[in-house]
């Protein structure tokens, strides 16, 4: 998968997840996935 295809996939996924959610729910999901990504990055760096 190319980088542009990956960006399109992520954007489509974000729109799908956000559909019919309140602003508060979207904010909570955003911080949840940000923390998940940051934690995975930390684990990756520590394990390498």
Secondary structure by P-SEA (a helix, b strand, c coil): ccaaaaaaaaaaaaaaaaccccaaaaaaaaaaaaaaaaaaaaaaaaac
